[in-house]
Amino acid sequence: MSGSSHGHTPAAWTGVIIAFIGFCAAGAFMVMANPVGFWASMAVVLLGGVVGAIMRAMGMGQPKETHPTHKVAADA
C-alpha cells in the first residue's frame, strides 16, 4: 500500500473524520450511560459514510482509473 494514493481524497478524509467524531462521542455517551446520546452519535457515524459516498459521487473521491486494482485488471 505504500505507493498508492488509496484514501487520500477529500471524500475519504471527510467521511472518516465525521465517523471518528461520532465514534468518540458514542463512547463518551456509553460511559455516561446515556442511550439517547449514544444512538444519536451512532447516527453521526452513519452520516460520515453517507457524506463520504456523496462526495465521491460528486467527483471528490479517487478516480477509478487511478485505483491500483483497476490497473491490474486492465493489464491482465
C-alpha positions in Angstrom: 0.0 0.0 0.0 2.9 2.3 0.4 2.9 3.5 -3.2 -0.8 4.0 -3.6 -3.0 7.0 -3.0 -5.8 4.9 -1.5 -7.9 7.0 0.8 -6.0 10.3 0.2 -9.0 12.2 -1.1 -11.3 14.9 0.4 -14.2 12.4 0.3 -12.3 9.8 2.3 -10.9 12.3 4.8 -14.2 14.0 5.4 -16.1 10.7 5.8 -13.6 9.3 8.2 -13.4 12.4 10.3 -17.1 12.7 10.7 -17.4 8.9 11.6 -14.5 9.3 14.1 -16.2 12.2 15.9 -19.4 10.2 16.1 -17.5 7.1 17.4 -15.7 9.1 20.1 -19.0 10.8 21.2 -20.7 7.4 21.2 -18.0 6.0 23.5 -18.4 9.0 25.8 -22.2 8.6 26.0 -21.8 4.9 26.6 -19.6 5.7 29.7 -22.1 8.3 30.8 -25.0 5.7 30.5 -26.9 7.9 28.1 -28.6 5.7 25.5 -30.1 8.6 23.6 -26.8 10.3 23.1 -25.2 7.0 22.2 -27.7 6.3 19.4 -27.5 9.9 18.2 -23.8 9.5 17.9 -24.2 6.3 16.0 -26.3 8.2 13.6 -23.4 10.6 13.2 -21.1 7.6 12.4 -23.5 6.5 9.6 -23.7 10.1 8.4 -19.9 10.0 7.9 -20.4 7.2 5.4 -23.2 8.9 3.6 -21.3 12.2 3.3 -18.2 10.3 2.0 -20.3 8.5 -0.6 -22.0 11.7 -1.7 -18.6 13.5 -2.0 -17.2 10.6 -4.0 -20.3 10.8 -6.3 -19.6 14.5 -6.8 -16.1 13.7 -8.0 -14.1 14.3 -4.8 -13.1 10.7 -4.4 -10.4 8.6 -6.1 -11.0 8.2 -9.9 -11.5 4.6 -11.0 -8.6 4.7 -13.5 -6.0 5.5 -10.8 -7.1 2.7 -8.4 -4.4 0.0 -8.2 -6.8 -2.9 -8.6 -8.2 -1.4 -11.8 -4.7 -1.0 -13.2 -4.0 -4.7 -12.5 -7.3 -5.7 -14.2 -6.5 -3.6 -17.2 -3.0 -5.1 -17.6 -4.2 -8.7 -17.4 
